[in-house]
Amino acid sequence: MSSDGLALMAHLMRRAGFGATRDELERYVEKGYDATVEDLLHPGAPGDFAEDVQKRRSVGFDEGGAAGANWMVRMIHSNNPLEEKMTLFLHGLFPVRYMSQGRALINQTDTFRRHALGSFHDLLAALSRDPAMLLFLNNNDNHMDAVNENYGRELIELFSMGIGNYTEQDVKECARAFTGWTLGNADYMAVRAGKNSFDPYGSISWHFQYLPEDHDDTEKTFLGETGRFNGEDIIEIIARQPDAARFICTRLFQYFAADEVDEDGERVIDEMVAAYFASGHEISSLLRTLFQSDYFKSPLARYARVKGPVELVVGAVRMAGSYPTPEMGVGGINGAVGLMGQGLFSPPSVEGWHEGREWIETGSLVERVNFISKEFRDVSKSGVRRIIQRLAEHNGGRLTPEELVDWCVDLVGPVAVSDETRSALIDHVATRGVVDLRGHEQGDESESRVGEVLGLIAAAPEYQME
């Protein structure tokens, strides 16, 4: 059964990644919590998951298409789970919907990956030069003599400081500072991209260009500071603001710790804000402060978040051992998260997805339960077979209903289920008595009963949380 150290490590890997199998957890526990946190914060090579082969197996780009599915395959196989989790976080914080060029969105996720654990200042600077964002929020239409405030407004309000921490005049001055930040040779590139880059693997993509002749270089006053500001100056001013520090720290806390912020959570956010300024705005320092806090390690933070659809599906696929190699049909997993309300590259608006309890409204909850149950009931999958193998090693392979339920709950998590859920599972298993895995063969009755229990655990309310 699980120890406190194993349960804590499982909690860390659910939050800082997409969960971990029992074999992986045991290796992490042997390494130690502190060392594992540092490994997560210092990603190396993502590992060989044959991305080029996967692209040939899954081509095309639409709202339920290949690029999202292939990104999810990377989440499943990457050696850098926190880097991918942060990239997903940034896709929700800075959402862009697929428009006409898949390659631009692939490039954007690569940008997020590069800056995910670096400086918040550098991240905002890269975002402001990102062609997909420039197009989505119309900064390519922001000219010295015809200012478009769309990107300037969202940069302050949704991306860095939050509502109520700026004036309308700040929005206007910010937009003026970003005049001239546009797409290079846009008309010509649109024609070429239309012939070459509708699919996400084309060689042609939009690129950023700064046009000084289209930039308003006059004096501006922004957040109380005055000068002949350009976009870089605006970002530096934003990054210095206490409101910006609290904004990014709060969003990180809600994504990695708890949907709701209570008094204990506010104290952790205060510590993260202090780390923000002490480190020069380094996101990795904020996450280190969070992951090493007593709050994060305590029972208060466990099962305090509803899993987002991508987290849920990637975690289930990893646990079940699905898609171990590139194969056709992988697009189904992105289609599944779309039905659950979180299709990658298809956010509902510039505000991104509404998270927390809204993930489990009635319609999407049915999709969630059905998907995970199907994964866990398939006893041919390598991850499920490994769970069965471990069960067969316990008590000579004969398990009472109580033992089967407790061990299954432990091996797919460990998941902290309520007494009511545990009793219901035991009563169900007890209708057919002891499970005997001695001499078991793939797909026989004993294995099918294990798969059934795993599927029922996936349907339990507790499994929707992390």
N, C-alpha and C positions, 0 to 999 in steps of 0.2 A: 504493500500500500504506500501511498505517497507520504513523504515527510513534509514538514513545514518548508524546508529549503526547496524541495521540488515544487511545491505549490506556489511559492514566491517566484521561482524561475518560470513556471508556466504562465503566471500573471504577467511577468515582464515580457515574455515572448508573444503573448496575445496582444499586448499594447504596442510594443516596439517592433512588431512584425505581424505575421499572420498565423501565430500559433506554432507549435512544435510537436513532433511525434515523441513518444516516450523515449525512444533511443536517443533522439536529439537532446531532449531535456536532461537525460542522465549525463551526457557529455558536457552540457553547459554547467550542471551542478558540480561536476568534477573540476571544472575550470574555476568556478566561483562567481558569485554575483558581480562583484566589482570589476573583475577582468572581462566578464561578458558584456557589461555595460560599455566598457571602453572599446571592445571589439566592435560593438554595434555603432558606436560613434565615430569609428575610424574604418570605414569600408575599404575593402581591397577590390580585387578583380571579382566581377559578378559570378564567375564560374562558367563552365562550358555547358550551356543548355541548348546548343545547336540552333541559335537564333536564325541563322541564314536558312537552315533547312525548314524551320517552322514557317518562315515567310513563304517558302515555296508550297507549303502544305495549305496555307490559309491566305488567300489573296483577295484583293478588292477593298473598298472602303465605303462604308455607309454607316448609318446610325447604330446598327447592330453588328458591325463588321469586323474585319480582320485586325485592324490596328489595335482596337480595344482588347480583343481576345489574345493577341500576341503579347500585349503588355501584361495581361493577367498570367500568361505562361511564364513570363519573366518573374513576376511576383512569386509564383509557385516555386521556381527553381533557383532564384538568385541566392548567392551567398551573402548578400547585403540586405537583409530584410528591413532594417530601419531606413535605409536609403530609399527603398521602394515605397515604404509606408509614408515617408515624408513627401515623396513625389506625388502620391495619391492625395495627401493632405493639401499640397499646394494646388493640385488640380481642382480641388473643391474651394480653396480660398481665392484662387485667381481663375475662375472658370471661363473656358472658351469653348464654344460649340463648333462642331464641324460645319464648314461653309463650302468651300470649293476646292480646297487643296489639302489633301491628307498629309503630305510631306511636311507642311508647316506645323501641324500639330505634333507629329513625331519629333520634330526638332524642338518644339516647346517642352515636351516631357524630358528630353535630353538636357535642356537648360535647367529645368527644375532639379533634375538628378544632380547636376554639377554643383548647384548652389544650395541644395537641401539642408546641408549641415554647416554652411558657411555663414558669412555676414548677412544680416537682414538688409543692410544698406546695399550690398552688392547684388542681392537677390532682386530688390526693387529696381536697381539700375538695369539689370538684365531683362527684367519684365518689361521695362519701358522701351526697350529696343527690340522686343520680340515681335516678329511680323504677324503672327497669329493674333496677338493681343492688339496690335496697332489696327488691324483690320476689324476685329470684333467690336472694338470701342471707337472706331472711326477717327483715330488720330492721324491717319493718312489724309483726312479732310480738314485738319487743323492748320490753318494758314495765318500768316501775319495779318492779312487784310480780311480774313473771314475765320474768326476763332470758333473752334468746335470744343465745347467744354466737357464732352462725354468722358474721355479718359481722365482728364484732370479731376473731375468730380469723384469718379470711382476709385482713383488712386488714393485719395484722401479718405473717403467715406468707407469703402468696402475693403480696401487692400492694406490700409496702414494705420488709421487712427480711430475710425468709428464715428457714428453719428453724434453730433452735438459738440464736437471738438474743433470746429472750424467755422468760418463765416462764408457767406456767399461771395464776398469779395476775395477771400482766399482761393475759392474755386476758380474765379475768373483769372486771378494772377497766376495760379498754377497752370491753367490752360495756355495762357500767353507764353509761359516759360517753355512749354513743350511744342510750340509752333516750329515747324521745320523738321520735326522727328517723324519720318515717313518711310515709305517703301521705295526702294531703288528701282528706277525705270519701270514703274508699275504697269503701264499699258502693255509694253512689250513683253514683260514677264508674265502677264495674265494670258497672253496668246500662247506663249511657249509652254507655260504650265498646263494649260488646257489640253495640249497635245501630249504632254509627257508625264504629268504628275497628279492625275486624278487619283491613282492608287498611291498608297503611302510610301512606296519604295521607289518612286521616280527620282531622277537626279536633279530635277529643276525645282527650286523653291523660292518663295519670296525672300528678300533680304532687306535689312535695315539700311537706311541712308539718312544722313543729316544734311539738310540744305540750309546753309547759313543765310542765303539770300531770302529765305522764306521765314526766318526766325525774327521774332519781335525782341530786339536787343535793348529796348528802353527800360527805364527803372520800374521796379515792381516792389510791392510790399506784401510779404507772405508770412503769416503766423508771427507778425510783429517784427520781422527783419526786412530791411530794405536794401536793394541792390539791383544790378542789371543781370538778373538771374536767368540761367539756362536750366534745362531739366536736371542736370547733375546737381546744381545748387539746391533745387527744390528737394531732391531726395536726401541730400545731406541735412537740410533743415528738418525734414520729417523724422529722419532716423535719430535726431537728438532729442525729440520730444518725449517727455514722460508718458503722454497719451499713446504714442506709438509703441513704447515699451510695454505698457499694460495691455494694449490691444493684442500684440502678437503673443505675449505670454498667456493671456487668457484663452486665446484660440487654441494654443498648444495644450494648455491644461484641459480644456474641454474635449480635445481630440484624443489625448493620451491618458487622461486620468479619470474624469467624470463628466457626465453630461451637465450636471447641475453643480454650481459653485457655492459651497457653504462657507461658514466662517473659517474652518480649518483649511479649506481650499484657497480662500483669500490670502491666508498667511503664506501658503506655498507660492502663490503668484507674486506676493511681495518679495519673496526670496529670489524668484526668477527675474523680477524686474531689476533687483540689485545685481544679479549676475549679468544681465543684459548690458548694463553700463560698465561693469568691471571688466568685461571681456571684449569690449569694443563691438557689441551687438552680435556676438556669435551665437547662432542658433544651437549649435552643439552644447554650448555652456548652459543654455536654458534647459535643454533636455537632460543633461547630466544632473543639474540641480533638482529637476522633477523626479527622475528615476531614483535618486539617492535620498529623497526626502522620506521622513518617517511616515508622512501621509500616504505616499505611493505604496510603501511597503506594508501598510496596515490593512486590516480587513475593510476599512472605510472605502478604499479605492477599488476593491475587487467586485466585479459584477455591477459596476456603477455606470457602465456605458452600454447602450444598445449597439450591437455590431452593425456596421453599415453593410449593405449588400455585397460589395466587393470583398470586404473583410470576411464576411460569413462564407461566401463561395470559395474564395481562395483558401481559407482555413480548412474547410471541409474537404476540398480536393487534395490538399496537402496531406491531411490526416488519412484519407482513404487511399492515397497513392495513385490517383488518376493522372493521366497524361504524363507518364514517366519519360516518354520520348515524343518528338514531333509527330503529329498525325493529323489526318483530315477530321473535320467536324469539331475542331476546338472552338469555332465561333459560337457554339452553343452555350458556352459559359458566359460570354458577354451578352448573348441574348437573354440568358437567365437573370443576370443582374439588372438588365433593362426592364424586365417584367417586375422585378422587385423595386424598381424606382431609381436605379443609379447606373444607367448606361454610360460607359466611359465615352468621353468626347460628346456627350449629349446632355449637359446640365440644363435645368429648366429655365434658368435666367442668369444674369450677371451676379446675382446673389449666391449662386451655387445651390447645393441641396440643403433642404431643411433636415436636420439630423435628429438624433435622440429618439423619442417615442414615435415620432412621425414615420420612422422606418417600419414600424410594425402595425400599421393600420390594416384592417381586415383583409383586403385583397392581396397585399404584398406578403402578409404573414403566411397565407396559404402557399404561395409560391416558395417562400423560404423553407417552410417545413417539408414540402414535397421534394425540393431539390436535395436537401441534406439527407433526408431519409433514404432516398434512392441511392445516394453515394454510399452510405454506411451499410445498407442492406446487401450490397453487391460483394459477396464473399470471394469473388475472383480477384478483386483489387488487392494490390500488394500490401497497402497499409492495413486493410481489414484482415488480411491473412496473417500479418505480423501480430495483430491483437489476438487473433484466435490462437496463434502459436504460444503467446504468453499465457493465455488462459489455460491451455492444455498442460502447461508446465506447473500449474498450481494444483496442489492436493491430488496429484496423480491423474488429473484430467476430469475428475468428478466434482461438479460444483452444485451446491444447493442453490435455490432461487436467490437467497440473500447474498451468497458469495458471487454468483454471476452478476447480479445487479451492481454490487459494490465494486467489483473489479472492472466491469465495463465503464461505469461512471468515472473510475479512477484513470483508466487507460486512454479515454478520449479527452481528458482534461489535464489534471483532475477538475471535474465540474462539481461545484457545491450545490447539490440539489436539496430541496426542502424535504422534511419528513413525509409530507403528503405525497410528493412525487416519488420518493423512494418506495413508500408503501404500495402505491399504485403499480409500480414496475414489478415489485416482488410478487404481488397478488397475481399479476398477469403471468409471470413465469411459473408460479406455483401450480397453475391449472394443469401443467404438463409435467410437473415434478423435476427431478434432478436432471441436469444437463451432463451428458457423458461424452467427453471428447477423446476418450481412449480409442486409438485406432481410427480417428476421424479422417474423412476424405473430403476433398473440395466439393461443396454443395450438398453434402449429406444432411440429414435431419438435424443433427447436433449443431453443425455449422450454421444452418439456416436459422436456428433458434438464436444463436449469438447475433447474427445479422439483424434479426427482428428486434432484439433488445437494443442494439446500437441505433437502429432506426427510430425506436421509441424515445430513446434519450435525446436524439436530435430534434424530436418533436416537442420536447419538454420546454416550458417557458424559460428555464434557467439557461438553456443552450443558446438562446437569442442574445444573451448578455455576455460581456467580457470584463 
